Amino acid sequence: MPIPNDCSWTVRKLMNLRNLGQNFVKHSIGNGQATFIWLDNWHPNGPLYKLFDDRSFSRLGSSLYDKASSYIVNGEWHWPRAKNKTIQQIQASTPTLTLGDGDDLITWSISSTGLYSTKHTWEAIRNKSPKVRWSSFVWYSQNVPKWAFILWVACLKRLATRDRLKRWGMQIDSLCILCSQTEESAAHLFFDCHFSRQIWESVLNKFQIHGPASKWEDELDWALNFSKGTVFRALSFKLAFAAGVYFIWLERNSRVFGGGS
């Protein structure tokens, strides 16, 4: 079925995944009543419609929407009598019917249970990259989701700070809105800015840690090492670090856009 021109972006993206999803749906033929012979993924060669052009089905006296049951007689395959090499190749590679006259078995092949699984599907289709060293510092069950998200984007260096916006061609004042002393970058905003330093000094004092803040990369390395201590202390520090990054970014946005949280 073609994608409608007036459908939403989300629907269009989902429909573009049809061919990918079809590879995961496997049909084992029983009585053939739940399987389209040409459209469904039951044959070792994949969906059989891909082997033909549109006119082939009419020449075979068949329809694109025929059920497999139309080609089963007394528990055996009964293919059209045609001098068609493709049909002959299909016949030669068609598996023997093993389910008798029971219902067709339809499974989600990449799931260990045969049932649809979001987890298994995501693992199958996602682009996998090497695990970053800070993943467990950002993603853990006790973290607040919105804190984790902002910290994740910050670690990826993808926050829309003013230096990045200026590089994208936006005509804006690039000075840090929290201190108005230097250009706003992630490194400056979170640890070099006078406003941010006051916050971190207050946070670190709770952990009896004293000393000036450094660069983003250095602070992140230090935080990763410090969070490997005792369970309660490490968890408390990770939460405090994530909250600090989140609320500094929130305050920055509040001042940029003139609104609250």
VOLO-283978 format. One record per atom (N, C-alpha, C): residue in three letters; y, z, x. Coordinates in steps of 0.1 Angstrom, whole numbers. Layout:
N
REC/ALA/Y/Z/X
...
This chain:
261
REC/MET/-12/0/8
REC/MET/0/0/0
REC/MET/12/0/9
REC/PRO/22/-9/7
REC/PRO/34/-9/15
REC/PRO/43/3/12
REC/ILE/51/6/22
REC/ILE/60/18/21
REC/ILE/72/13/12
REC/PRO/75/20/1
REC/PRO/86/17/-7
REC/PRO/99/17/0
REC/ASN/108/8/-2
REC/ASN/121/8/5
REC/ASN/130/19/1
REC/ASP/128/25/-11
REC/ASP/137/35/-16
REC/ASP/132/50/-14
REC/CYS/121/51/-6
REC/CYS/116/64/-4
REC/CYS/124/72/6
REC/SER/122/85/6
REC/SER/129/94/15
REC/SER/124/93/29
REC/TRP/132/98/39
REC/TRP/128/98/53
REC/TRP/115/105/55
REC/THR/113/116/48
REC/THR/101/124/50
REC/THR/89/117/45
REC/VAL/90/111/33
REC/VAL/79/103/27
REC/VAL/75/91/36
REC/ARG/85/84/41
REC/ARG/83/73/50
REC/ARG/75/77/63
REC/LYS/79/89/69
REC/LYS/73/93/81
REC/LYS/58/97/78
REC/LEU/56/103/66
REC/LEU/42/107/62
REC/LEU/33/95/60
REC/MET/39/85/54
REC/MET/31/73/51
REC/MET/28/65/64
REC/ASN/37/66/73
REC/ASN/34/60/86
REC/ASN/23/66/94
REC/LEU/19/78/89
REC/LEU/7/85/95
REC/LEU/-6/82/89
REC/ARG/-6/73/79
REC/ARG/-18/71/71
REC/ARG/-29/65/80
REC/ASN/-26/56/89
REC/ASN/-37/50/97
REC/ASN/-43/61/106
REC/LEU/-34/70/112
REC/LEU/-38/80/120
REC/LEU/-47/90/113
REC/GLY/-43/94/101
REC/GLY/-51/103/93
REC/GLY/-64/97/88
REC/GLN/-64/84/86
REC/GLN/-76/77/81
REC/GLN/-88/78/92
REC/ASN/-84/79/104
REC/ASN/-94/80/115
REC/ASN/-101/93/114
REC/PHE/-95/104/108
REC/PHE/-100/117/108
REC/PHE/-109/119/96
REC/VAL/-108/110/86
REC/VAL/-116/112/73
REC/VAL/-129/104/75
REC/LYS/-140/110/74
REC/LYS/-153/103/76
REC/LYS/-161/104/63
REC/HIS/-167/93/59
REC/HIS/-175/92/47
REC/HIS/-190/90/51
REC/SER/-198/98/46
REC/SER/-213/96/47
REC/SER/-217/92/33
REC/ILE/-224/80/32
REC/ILE/-226/74/19
REC/ILE/-239/80/13
REC/GLY/-237/84/0
REC/GLY/-249/88/-8
REC/GLY/-250/78/-19
REC/ASN/-245/80/-31
REC/ASN/-245/71/-42
REC/ASN/-234/60/-41
REC/GLY/-225/63/-32
REC/GLY/-214/53/-30
REC/GLY/-203/53/-40
REC/GLN/-203/63/-49
REC/GLN/-193/62/-60
REC/GLN/-179/68/-56
REC/ALA/-179/75/-44
REC/ALA/-166/81/-40
REC/ALA/-160/74/-28
REC/THR/-166/62/-24
REC/THR/-162/56/-12
REC/THR/-158/41/-15
REC/PHE/-147/37/-11
REC/PHE/-143/23/-11
REC/PHE/-150/15/1
REC/ILE/-157/5/-2
REC/ILE/-166/-1/8
REC/ILE/-157/-7/19
REC/TRP/-146/-13/15
REC/TRP/-137/-20/25
REC/TRP/-126/-11/31
REC/LEU/-122/-2/23
REC/LEU/-110/6/27
REC/LEU/-113/19/34
REC/ASP/-124/26/31
REC/ASP/-126/39/36
REC/ASP/-133/38/50
REC/ASN/-132/49/57
REC/ASN/-138/50/71
REC/ASN/-152/56/71
REC/TRP/-161/47/68
REC/TRP/-175/52/67
REC/TRP/-184/44/77
REC/HIS/-180/32/81
REC/HIS/-188/23/90
REC/HIS/-185/26/104
REC/PRO/-194/24/114
REC/PRO/-192/26/128
REC/PRO/-180/18/133
REC/ASN/-178/7/127
REC/ASN/-167/-2/131
REC/ASN/-153/2/125
REC/GLY/-153/13/118
REC/GLY/-140/17/111
REC/GLY/-139/10/98
REC/PRO/-127/12/91
REC/PRO/-125/5/79
REC/PRO/-127/-10/80
REC/LEU/-135/-15/71
REC/LEU/-139/-29/72
REC/LEU/-129/-39/68
REC/TYR/-119/-35/61
REC/TYR/-109/-45/57
REC/TYR/-101/-50/69
REC/LYS/-101/-43/80
REC/LYS/-94/-48/92
REC/LYS/-101/-60/98
REC/LEU/-113/-62/94
REC/LEU/-121/-74/100
REC/LEU/-119/-87/92
REC/PHE/-112/-86/81
REC/PHE/-110/-98/73
REC/PHE/-95/-101/70
REC/ASP/-93/-113/66
REC/ASP/-79/-117/61
REC/ASP/-80/-115/46
REC/ASP/-68/-117/40
REC/ASP/-67/-114/25
REC/ASP/-76/-123/17
REC/ARG/-78/-136/21
REC/ARG/-85/-145/13
REC/ARG/-101/-144/14
REC/SER/-105/-136/24
REC/SER/-119/-135/27
REC/SER/-127/-128/15
REC/PHE/-120/-118/9
REC/PHE/-127/-111/-2
REC/PHE/-129/-120/-14
REC/SER/-120/-129/-17
REC/SER/-122/-137/-29
REC/SER/-133/-147/-26
REC/ARG/-134/-152/-13
REC/ARG/-145/-161/-10
REC/ARG/-159/-154/-10
REC/LEU/-159/-141/-8
REC/LEU/-171/-134/-9
REC/LEU/-174/-129/-23
REC/GLY/-165/-132/-32
REC/GLY/-167/-128/-46
REC/GLY/-166/-113/-47
REC/SER/-157/-107/-38
REC/SER/-155/-93/-38
REC/SER/-141/-89/-40
REC/SER/-138/-76/-41
REC/SER/-125/-71/-43
REC/SER/-122/-60/-32
REC/LEU/-110/-59/-28
REC/LEU/-106/-50/-18
REC/LEU/-109/-35/-22
REC/TYR/-110/-34/-36
REC/TYR/-111/-20/-41
REC/TYR/-126/-18/-47
REC/ASP/-135/-26/-42
REC/ASP/-149/-23/-46
REC/ASP/-154/-10/-40
REC/LYS/-162/-3/-48
REC/LYS/-168/9/-44
REC/LYS/-181/6/-36
REC/ALA/-185/15/-27
REC/ALA/-198/12/-20
REC/ALA/-210/12/-29
REC/SER/-209/18/-41
REC/SER/-220/18/-50
REC/SER/-223/4/-55
REC/SER/-213/-5/-54
REC/SER/-216/-19/-59
REC/SER/-225/-26/-49
REC/TYR/-227/-21/-37
REC/TYR/-235/-28/-27
REC/TYR/-248/-20/-24
REC/ILE/-251/-11/-33
REC/ILE/-264/-3/-31
REC/ILE/-273/-5/-43
REC/VAL/-285/-9/-40
REC/VAL/-295/-12/-50
REC/VAL/-308/-5/-46
REC/ASN/-312/5/-55
REC/ASN/-325/12/-52
REC/ASN/-324/19/-39
REC/GLY/-313/25/-36
REC/GLY/-311/33/-23
REC/GLY/-311/25/-11
REC/GLU/-308/12/-12
REC/GLU/-307/3/0
REC/GLU/-295/-6/-1
REC/TRP/-290/-10/10
REC/TRP/-278/-19/10
REC/TRP/-281/-32/5
REC/HIS/-272/-38/-3
REC/HIS/-274/-51/-8
REC/HIS/-261/-59/-6
REC/TRP/-260/-66/5
REC/TRP/-247/-73/8
REC/TRP/-247/-87/2
REC/PRO/-235/-92/1
REC/PRO/-233/-106/-5
REC/PRO/-241/-116/4
REC/ARG/-247/-125/-2
REC/ARG/-254/-136/5
REC/ARG/-243/-146/9
REC/ALA/-239/-145/22
REC/ALA/-228/-154/26
REC/ALA/-231/-158/41
REC/LYS/-228/-171/44
REC/LYS/-229/-175/58
REC/LYS/-216/-171/65
REC/ASN/-214/-158/66
REC/ASN/-202/-153/72
REC/ASN/-206/-144/84
REC/LYS/-201/-148/95
REC/LYS/-205/-141/107
REC/LYS/-201/-126/107
REC/THR/-189/-124/101
REC/THR/-185/-110/101
REC/THR/-194/-102/92
REC/ILE/-198/-107/80
REC/ILE/-207/-100/71
REC/ILE/-220/-97/79
REC/GLN/-225/-107/86
REC/GLN/-238/-106/93
REC/GLN/-236/-95/104
REC/GLN/-225/-94/111
REC/GLN/-223/-84/121
REC/GLN/-222/-70/114
REC/ILE/-216/-69/102
REC/ILE/-215/-57/95
REC/ILE/-229/-52/91
REC/GLN/-237/-61/86
REC/GLN/-250/-58/82
REC/GLN/-259/-53/93
REC/ALA/-257/-59/105
REC/ALA/-265/-55/116
REC/ALA/-262/-41/122
REC/SER/-249/-37/119
REC/SER/-245/-24/125
REC/SER/-243/-13/114
REC/THR/-247/-16/102
REC/THR/-245/-7/91
REC/THR/-256/4/92
REC/PRO/-252/17/91
REC/PRO/-262/28/92
REC/PRO/-271/28/80
REC/THR/-283/33/82
REC/THR/-293/34/71
REC/THR/-288/45/62
REC/LEU/-289/44/49
REC/LEU/-286/54/39
REC/LEU/-295/66/40
REC/THR/-289/78/42
REC/THR/-298/90/44
REC/THR/-295/101/34
REC/LEU/-285/99/25
REC/LEU/-282/110/15
REC/LEU/-289/107/2
REC/GLY/-297/97/1
REC/GLY/-304/94/-12
REC/GLY/-294/91/-22
REC/ASP/-296/95/-35
REC/ASP/-286/92/-45
REC/ASP/-277/103/-48
REC/GLY/-275/112/-38
REC/GLY/-265/123/-40
REC/GLY/-251/118/-38
REC/ASP/-242/127/-40
REC/ASP/-228/124/-38
REC/ASP/-224/120/-24
REC/ASP/-214/112/-22
REC/ASP/-209/109/-9
REC/ASP/-204/122/-2
REC/LEU/-205/123/11
REC/LEU/-200/134/18
REC/LEU/-188/130/26
REC/ILE/-177/136/23
REC/ILE/-164/133/29
REC/ILE/-159/145/37
REC/THR/-157/143/50
REC/THR/-154/154/59
REC/THR/-141/151/67
REC/TRP/-135/161/72
REC/TRP/-123/160/81
REC/TRP/-129/162/95
REC/SER/-132/150/102
REC/SER/-140/150/114
REC/SER/-136/159/125
REC/ILE/-123/162/127
REC/ILE/-118/169/138
REC/ILE/-118/184/136
REC/SER/-123/188/124
REC/SER/-124/202/121
REC/SER/-139/207/122
REC/SER/-141/218/128
REC/SER/-155/223/130
REC/SER/-162/226/117
REC/THR/-155/228/106
REC/THR/-161/231/93
REC/THR/-162/218/85
REC/GLY/-156/207/89
REC/GLY/-155/195/81
REC/GLY/-145/196/70
REC/LEU/-138/207/69
REC/LEU/-127/208/59
REC/LEU/-113/206/66
REC/TYR/-103/202/59
REC/TYR/-90/200/65
REC/TYR/-85/212/71
REC/SER/-80/211/83
REC/SER/-74/222/91
REC/SER/-61/218/97
REC/THR/-50/225/94
REC/THR/-37/221/99
REC/THR/-38/224/115
REC/LYS/-44/234/119
REC/LYS/-45/237/133
REC/LYS/-52/226/141
REC/HIS/-64/222/136
REC/HIS/-71/212/143
REC/HIS/-64/199/143
REC/THR/-57/196/132
REC/THR/-50/183/131
REC/THR/-38/183/140
REC/TRP/-31/194/141
REC/TRP/-19/194/150
REC/TRP/-24/193/165
REC/GLU/-35/200/168
REC/GLU/-40/199/182
REC/GLU/-45/184/185
REC/ALA/-49/177/175
REC/ALA/-54/163/177
REC/ALA/-42/153/179
REC/ILE/-31/156/172
REC/ILE/-21/145/172
REC/ILE/-9/149/181
REC/ARG/-7/161/185
REC/ARG/5/165/193
REC/ARG/4/160/207
REC/ASN/15/158/213
REC/ASN/16/154/227
REC/ASN/16/167/235
REC/LYS/6/168/243
REC/LYS/4/181/251
REC/LYS/11/180/264
REC/SER/18/190/268
REC/SER/25/192/280
REC/SER/20/204/288
REC/PRO/22/205/301
REC/PRO/18/217/308
REC/PRO/25/229/302
REC/LYS/18/240/301
REC/LYS/23/253/296
REC/LYS/34/258/305
REC/VAL/45/261/299
REC/VAL/57/266/307
REC/VAL/54/281/310
REC/ARG/60/286/321
REC/ARG/58/299/326
REC/ARG/63/310/316
REC/TRP/73/306/308
REC/TRP/80/316/299
REC/TRP/75/315/285
REC/SER/64/308/282
REC/SER/59/307/268
REC/SER/56/321/262
REC/SER/49/329/269
REC/SER/46/342/263
REC/SER/58/352/262
REC/PHE/68/349/270
REC/PHE/81/356/269
REC/PHE/89/353/257
REC/VAL/87/341/251
REC/VAL/94/337/240
REC/VAL/86/338/227
REC/TRP/73/334/228
REC/TRP/65/333/216
REC/TRP/54/344/216
REC/TYR/56/354/207
REC/TYR/47/365/205
REC/TYR/49/370/191
REC/SER/39/376/186
REC/SER/39/379/172
REC/SER/50/389/168
REC/GLN/54/398/177
REC/GLN/64/408/173
REC/GLN/78/402/173
REC/ASN/80/391/179
REC/ASN/94/386/181
REC/ASN/99/381/167
REC/VAL/112/382/165
REC/VAL/119/377/153
REC/VAL/120/362/154
REC/PRO/115/355/144
REC/PRO/114/340/145
REC/PRO/128/334/149
REC/LYS/139/338/143
REC/LYS/152/331/147
REC/LYS/156/335/161
REC/TRP/153/347/166
REC/TRP/156/350/179
REC/TRP/147/342/189
REC/ALA/134/340/185
REC/ALA/125/332/194
REC/ALA/130/318/195
REC/PHE/134/313/183
REC/PHE/138/298/183
REC/PHE/150/296/192
REC/ILE/160/304/191
REC/ILE/172/302/200
REC/ILE/169/304/214
REC/LEU/161/314/217
REC/LEU/157/317/231
REC/LEU/149/305/236
REC/TRP/140/299/228
REC/TRP/132/288/232
REC/TRP/141/276/235
REC/VAL/151/273/227
REC/VAL/160/262/229
REC/VAL/168/265/242
REC/ALA/172/277/244
REC/ALA/180/281/256
REC/ALA/171/279/268
REC/CYS/159/283/268
REC/CYS/150/281/280
REC/CYS/148/266/283
REC/LEU/148/258/272
REC/LEU/147/243/274
REC/LEU/160/237/278
REC/LYS/171/245/278
REC/LYS/184/240/282
REC/LYS/189/229/272
REC/ARG/186/232/259
REC/ARG/190/222/249
REC/ARG/200/227/239
REC/LEU/206/239/241
REC/LEU/216/244/232
REC/LEU/228/235/234
REC/ALA/235/233/223
REC/ALA/247/224/223
REC/ALA/259/231/228
REC/THR/259/235/240
REC/THR/271/241/246
REC/THR/281/230/249
REC/ARG/294/235/251
REC/ARG/305/225/252
REC/ARG/304/216/264
REC/ASP/298/220/275
REC/ASP/296/210/286
REC/ASP/287/199/282
REC/ARG/277/202/274
REC/ARG/268/191/270
REC/ARG/275/182/259
REC/LEU/282/188/250
REC/LEU/289/180/240
REC/LEU/299/171/247
REC/LYS/306/176/257
REC/LYS/315/167/264
REC/LYS/308/156/271
REC/ARG/297/158/277
REC/ARG/289/147/283
REC/ARG/284/137/273
REC/TRP/283/141/261
REC/TRP/279/132/250
REC/TRP/290/124/245
REC/GLY/302/126/251
REC/GLY/314/118/247
REC/GLY/323/124/237
REC/MET/321/137/233
REC/MET/329/143/223
REC/MET/342/148/230
REC/GLN/353/145/224
REC/GLN/367/149/229
REC/GLN/369/164/224
REC/ILE/366/173/232
REC/ILE/367/187/228
REC/ILE/372/195/240
REC/ASP/378/207/237
REC/ASP/381/217/248
REC/ASP/368/223/253
REC/SER/366/222/265
REC/SER/353/226/271
REC/SER/353/240/276
REC/LEU/364/247/275
REC/LEU/365/261/280
REC/LEU/356/270/271
REC/CYS/350/280/277
REC/CYS/342/290/270
REC/CYS/351/297/260
REC/ILE/347/297/248
REC/ILE/355/303/237
REC/ILE/354/319/237
REC/LEU/345/324/245
REC/LEU/344/339/245
REC/LEU/353/345/256
REC/CYS/356/337/267
REC/CYS/365/343/277
REC/CYS/376/334/281
REC/SER/375/321/278
REC/SER/386/311/281
REC/SER/389/310/295
REC/GLN/379/312/304
REC/GLN/382/312/318
REC/GLN/376/300/326
REC/THR/365/295/321
REC/THR/358/284/327
REC/THR/350/276/317
REC/GLU/345/265/321
REC/GLU/338/256/312
REC/GLU/325/263/306
REC/GLU/323/260/294
REC/GLU/312/267/287
REC/GLU/299/259/290
REC/SER/290/265/297
REC/SER/276/260/299
REC/SER/267/271/295
REC/ALA/254/269/294
REC/ALA/244/279/291
REC/ALA/244/290/301
REC/ALA/244/286/314
REC/ALA/244/295/325
REC/ALA/256/304/325
REC/HIS/268/299/322
REC/HIS/280/307/321
REC/HIS/280/316/308
REC/LEU/277/310/297
REC/LEU/278/317/284
REC/LEU/269/329/284
REC/PHE/257/329/289
REC/PHE/248/340/287
REC/PHE/249/351/297
REC/PHE/253/347/309
REC/PHE/253/357/320
REC/PHE/265/358/328
REC/ASP/273/348/329
REC/ASP/285/348/338
REC/ASP/298/352/330
REC/CYS/298/349/317
REC/CYS/309/352/309
REC/CYS/312/367/309
REC/HIS/324/371/309
REC/HIS/328/386/309
REC/HIS/323/392/296
REC/PHE/324/385/285
REC/PHE/320/391/272
REC/PHE/305/393/272
REC/SER/297/384/278
REC/SER/282/385/278
REC/SER/278/396/288
REC/ARG/285/397/299
REC/ARG/282/407/309
REC/ARG/282/421/303
REC/GLN/292/423/295
REC/GLN/294/437/289
REC/GLN/282/440/280
REC/ILE/277/429/272
REC/ILE/265/431/264
REC/ILE/253/434/272
REC/TRP/251/427/283
REC/TRP/239/429/291
REC/TRP/239/442/298
REC/GLU/251/446/302
REC/GLU/252/459/309
REC/GLU/248/470/299
REC/SER/252/469/287
REC/SER/248/479/277
REC/SER/233/479/274
REC/VAL/228/467/273
REC/VAL/213/465/270
REC/VAL/205/471/282
REC/LEU/209/467/294
REC/LEU/201/471/306
REC/LEU/202/486/309
REC/ASN/214/492/305
REC/ASN/215/506/307
REC/ASN/205/514/299
REC/LYS/201/508/287
REC/LYS/190/515/279
REC/LYS/177/515/287
REC/PHE/175/506/296
REC/PHE/163/506/304
REC/PHE/165/511/318
REC/GLN/176/518/320
REC/GLN/180/524/332
REC/GLN/180/514/344
REC/ILE/185/502/341
REC/ILE/187/492/350
REC/ILE/202/489/353
REC/HIS/206/489/365
REC/HIS/220/487/369
REC/HIS/221/476/379
REC/GLY/231/468/377
REC/GLY/234/457/387
REC/GLY/240/445/379
REC/PRO/248/437/386
REC/PRO/255/425/380
REC/PRO/245/415/375
REC/ALA/249/408/365
REC/ALA/241/396/360
REC/ALA/242/385/370
REC/SER/232/376/370
REC/SER/232/365/379
REC/SER/231/352/371
REC/LYS/226/341/378
REC/LYS/224/329/371
REC/LYS/213/329/361
REC/TRP/214/319/351
REC/TRP/203/319/340
REC/TRP/189/318/346
REC/GLU/187/309/356
REC/GLU/173/308/361
REC/GLU/169/321/368
REC/ASP/178/327/376
REC/ASP/174/339/383
REC/ASP/172/351/373
REC/GLU/180/352/363
REC/GLU/179/362/353
REC/GLU/166/360/345
REC/LEU/162/348/342
REC/LEU/150/345/335
REC/LEU/138/349/343
REC/ASP/138/345/356
REC/ASP/127/349/365
REC/ASP/126/364/366
REC/TRP/137/371/367
REC/TRP/137/385/368
REC/TRP/131/391/355
REC/ALA/136/386/344
REC/ALA/131/391/331
REC/ALA/116/389/329
REC/LEU/111/377/333
REC/LEU/97/375/332
REC/LEU/89/385/340
REC/ASN/93/388/352
REC/ASN/86/398/360
REC/ASN/87/412/355
REC/PHE/99/416/350
REC/PHE/101/429/345
REC/PHE/93/431/332
REC/SER/91/421/324
REC/SER/84/422/311
REC/SER/69/424/313
REC/LYS/64/425/326
REC/LYS/50/426/328
REC/LYS/46/441/330
REC/GLY/54/450/327
REC/GLY/52/464/328
REC/GLY/43/470/317
REC/THR/45/483/314
REC/THR/37/489/304
REC/THR/40/482/290
REC/VAL/30/483/281
REC/VAL/31/475/269
REC/VAL/44/478/261
REC/PHE/47/491/258
REC/PHE/58/494/250
REC/PHE/71/490/257
REC/ARG/72/493/270
REC/ARG/85/490/277
REC/ARG/87/475/278
REC/ALA/76/467/281
REC/ALA/77/453/282
REC/ALA/81/446/269
REC/LEU/74/451/258
REC/LEU/78/446/245
REC/LEU/92/449/241
REC/SER/96/461/243
REC/SER/110/465/240
REC/SER/120/456/248
REC/PHE/117/454/261
REC/PHE/126/445/269
REC/PHE/126/431/264
REC/LYS/115/425/261
REC/LYS/115/412/256
REC/LYS/122/410/243
REC/LEU/121/420/234
REC/LEU/129/419/222
REC/LEU/144/420/224
REC/ALA/147/429/234
REC/ALA/162/431/237
REC/ALA/167/419/243
REC/PHE/160/412/252
REC/PHE/164/400/258
REC/PHE/166/389/248
REC/ALA/156/387/239
REC/ALA/157/377/228
REC/ALA/169/380/219
REC/ALA/171/392/216
REC/ALA/182/396/207
REC/ALA/196/393/213
REC/GLY/196/397/226
REC/GLY/209/394/234
REC/GLY/213/380/234
REC/VAL/203/371/237
REC/VAL/206/357/237
REC/VAL/210/352/223
REC/TYR/203/357/213
REC/TYR/206/352/199
REC/TYR/220/356/195
REC/PHE/223/369/197
REC/PHE/236/374/192
REC/PHE/248/369/200
REC/ILE/246/366/212
REC/ILE/257/360/220
REC/ILE/259/346/215
REC/TRP/249/338/212
REC/TRP/250/325/206
REC/TRP/256/325/192
REC/LEU/252/335/185
REC/LEU/257/337/171
REC/LEU/272/340/172
REC/GLU/276/349/181
REC/GLU/291/352/182
REC/GLU/298/339/187
REC/ARG/293/332/196
REC/ARG/299/320/200
REC/ARG/301/310/189
REC/ASN/291/308/181
REC/ASN/292/299/169
REC/ASN/302/304/159
REC/SER/302/317/157
REC/SER/311/323/147
REC/SER/326/320/151
REC/ARG/329/320/164
REC/ARG/342/318/168
REC/ARG/345/303/168
REC/VAL/335/294/172
REC/VAL/338/280/172
REC/VAL/340/275/158
REC/PHE/332/279/148
REC/PHE/332/274/135
REC/PHE/341/282/125
REC/GLY/345/294/130
REC/GLY/354/302/122
REC/GLY/348/309/110
REC/GLY/334/311/111
REC/GLY/327/317/100
REC/GLY/319/328/105
REC/GLY/312/335/96
REC/GLY/303/346/100
REC/GLY/289/341/102
REC/SER/280/350/102
REC/SER/266/347/104
REC/SER/259/343/91
